Amino acid sequence: MRNILLPTDFSENSWNAIKYAIRFFEKETCNFYLLHVSRLSHAILNDSTYMDTPDVLVDVDTKPVKKELRNILKRIAKGFLPNKKHRFYTLFDYNFFIESVRKHVEEKKIDFIVMGTKGASGLKEIIVGSNTGDVITKVKCTTLVIPEDAKLVKLKEIAFPSDFSLSYNIEILDPLYELLEKCKSTLRILHISKRKDNLNSNQNKSKELLEDYFSPLPHSFHYLTNKKVEDAVQYFIENRNINMICMVAKNLNYFQHILFHSKVEAISYNTKTPFLVLHEKT
């Protein structure tokens, strides 16, 4: 059984991520946890008439949130056929977002976080902008990020950008391996360099390790040279018709130019391609 955490801010963007998750795990037994996080300070600022009684304040602010969460459950029931393998639970916290996510990941033994994100031009909601960047860099849990325009399609091709400098245990790639097996996908391991240099001895060893690890599955290695890493990836994604990108969290600094703008929070790359971020198990 998988435990899936679905952060939501009640936007259509987060609803798209919820839909994607339900379809993506359609054939698996799952507990889905719908999580909304509010900060008490926001409630105080927005509802000054209840400031003198914090207990009443919390109760008043909780009611519309619980209603919104129930509405999502109704929307799920209306939009999807009954699935005996899926169970849904709602969670509501007053807390800092990352602290709340970490708490529930630990308490509910979460296997996957699935959440939405917007392009840099549309960063205005709390959860779909900076929080997505925070989750994939600060929460040690496999996270599937669903861009606002992404639709679930058969995962024929999955790209795995690598600088062939493995600073992690190879077991971190287990979720990717399972995904490739489950979807019968082909893995495209992509190395990008800004200038045409030969791999050094450590990079060659890492490449051989990856080749050995993925040897039972369809896979291939690809090499691109471009001063702008993001342009090279864009070209590769479009020409190979890549359906998902997978990265290791420890490599995010190297691949900032691929998926992010000037800051890791400002996700701006390829608004239709989901990406999977892997973390080492604690």
Backbone hydrogen bonds, N-H to C=O, Kabsch-Sander energy under -0.5 kcal/mol:
donor,donor_aa,acceptor,acceptor_aa,energy
2,R,29,T,-2.7
4,I,2,R,-0.6
4,I,31,N,-3.1
5,L,112,F,-2.8
6,L,4,I,-0.5
6,L,33,Y,-3.4
8,T,35,L,-3.0
15,W,11,S,-1.8
16,N,12,E,-2.1
17,A,13,N,-1.3
18,I,14,S,-1.9
19,K,15,W,-2.6
20,Y,16,N,-2.3
21,A,17,A,-2.4
22,I,18,I,-2.4
23,R,19,K,-2.2
24,F,20,Y,-3.0
25,F,21,A,-2.3
26,E,23,R,-1.4
28,E,25,F,-1.8
30,C,28,E,-0.5
30,C,85,K,-2.6
31,N,2,R,-2.6
32,F,30,C,-0.6
32,F,87,R,-3.4
33,Y,4,I,-3.1
33,Y,31,N,-0.5
34,L,32,F,-0.6
34,L,89,Y,-3.2
35,L,6,L,-2.0
35,L,33,Y,-0.6
36,H,91,L,-2.1
38,S,93,D,-3.0
42,H,39,R,-1.0
43,A,39,R,-1.4
44,I,40,L,-2.4
45,L,41,S,-2.0
46,N,42,H,-1.9
47,D,43,A,-1.2
50,Y,47,D,-1.9
51,M,48,S,-1.6
53,T,50,Y,-1.2
57,L,53,T,-2.4
58,V,54,P,-2.7
59,D,55,D,-2.0
60,V,56,V,-3.1
61,D,57,L,-2.7
62,T,58,V,-2.0
63,K,59,D,-1.6
65,V,61,D,-0.8
66,K,62,T,-2.9
67,K,63,K,-2.0
68,E,64,P,-2.3
69,L,65,V,-2.5
70,R,66,K,-2.2
71,N,67,K,-2.2
72,I,68,E,-1.7
73,L,69,L,-1.9
74,K,70,R,-2.3
75,R,71,N,-2.4
76,I,72,I,-2.5
77,A,73,L,-2.4
78,K,74,K,-2.2
79,G,75,R,-2.2
80,F,76,I,-1.7
86,H,83,N,-1.9
87,R,30,C,-1.9
89,Y,32,F,-2.6
91,L,34,L,-3.3
93,D,36,H,-2.1
95,N,38,S,-1.9
95,N,93,D,-0.6
100,S,96,F,-2.2
101,V,97,F,-2.5
102,R,98,I,-2.8
103,K,99,E,-2.2
104,H,100,S,-2.3
105,V,101,V,-2.5
106,E,102,R,-2.0
107,E,103,K,-2.9
108,K,104,H,-2.6
109,K,106,E,-0.5
110,I,105,V,-1.8
111,D,3,N,-2.9
112,F,3,N,-1.6
113,I,142,T,-2.2
114,V,5,L,-2.5
115,M,144,L,-2.0
117,T,146,I,-1.6
118,K,128,V,-1.3
122,G,119,G,-2.1
123,L,120,A,-1.1
124,K,122,G,-1.2
129,G,125,E,-0.7
129,G,126,I,-0.7
131,N,126,I,-1.3
132,T,129,G,-0.7
133,G,129,G,-1.3
134,D,130,S,-2.3
135,V,131,N,-2.6
136,I,132,T,-2.1
137,T,133,G,-0.9
138,K,134,D,-2.7
139,V,135,V,-2.0
140,K,138,K,-0.6
141,C,139,V,-2.2
143,T,277,V,-2.3
144,L,113,I,-3.3
145,V,143,T,-0.6
145,V,275,F,-3.0
146,I,115,M,-2.9
146,I,144,L,-0.5
148,E,117,T,-1.2
149,D,271,T,-1.3
150,A,147,P,-1.8
156,K,154,K,-1.9
158,I,186,T,-2.5
159,A,244,M,-2.7
160,F,188,R,-2.8
162,S,190,L,-3.0
167,S,165,S,-0.9
172,I,169,N,-2.2
173,L,170,I,-2.0
174,D,171,E,-2.0
177,Y,173,L,-2.4
178,E,174,D,-2.8
179,L,175,P,-2.1
180,L,176,L,-2.5
181,E,177,Y,-2.2
182,K,178,E,-2.9
183,C,179,L,-2.6
184,K,180,L,-0.8
185,S,180,L,-1.6
186,T,156,K,-2.8
187,L,218,P,-2.4
188,R,158,I,-3.0
189,I,187,L,-0.6
189,I,220,S,-2.9
190,L,160,F,-1.6
190,L,188,R,-0.6
191,H,189,I,-0.5
191,H,222,H,-2.8
192,I,190,L,-0.5
193,S,224,L,-2.3
197,D,195,R,-1.4
204,N,200,N,-2.4
205,K,201,S,-2.0
206,S,202,N,-2.2
207,K,203,Q,-2.5
208,E,204,N,-2.3
209,L,205,K,-2.0
210,L,206,S,-2.4
211,E,207,K,-2.5
212,D,208,E,-2.3
213,Y,209,L,-2.5
214,F,210,L,-2.5
215,S,212,D,-0.8
217,L,214,F,-2.1
220,S,187,L,-1.7
222,H,189,I,-2.7
224,L,191,H,-2.5
226,N,193,S,-2.1
229,V,227,K,-0.7
232,A,228,K,-1.7
233,V,229,V,-2.2
234,Q,230,E,-2.4
235,Y,231,D,-2.3
236,F,232,A,-2.2
237,I,233,V,-3.3
238,E,234,Q,-2.2
239,N,235,Y,-2.3
240,R,236,F,-2.3
241,N,237,I,-0.7
242,I,237,I,-1.9
243,N,157,E,-2.7
244,M,157,E,-1.0
245,I,274,P,-2.2
246,C,159,A,-2.9
247,M,276,L,-2.9
249,A,278,L,-3.2
251,N,248,V,-2.1
252,L,249,A,-1.9
255,F,251,N,-2.0
256,Q,253,N,-1.0
258,I,255,F,-1.3
259,L,255,F,-1.6
260,F,256,Q,-2.7
261,H,263,K,-0.7
261,H,266,A,-1.8
266,A,263,K,-1.0
267,I,265,E,-1.8
268,S,259,L,-1.4
269,Y,259,L,-1.5
273,T,270,N,-1.2
275,F,145,V,-1.9
276,L,245,I,-3.0
277,V,143,T,-3.0
278,L,247,M,-2.7
278,L,276,L,-0.5
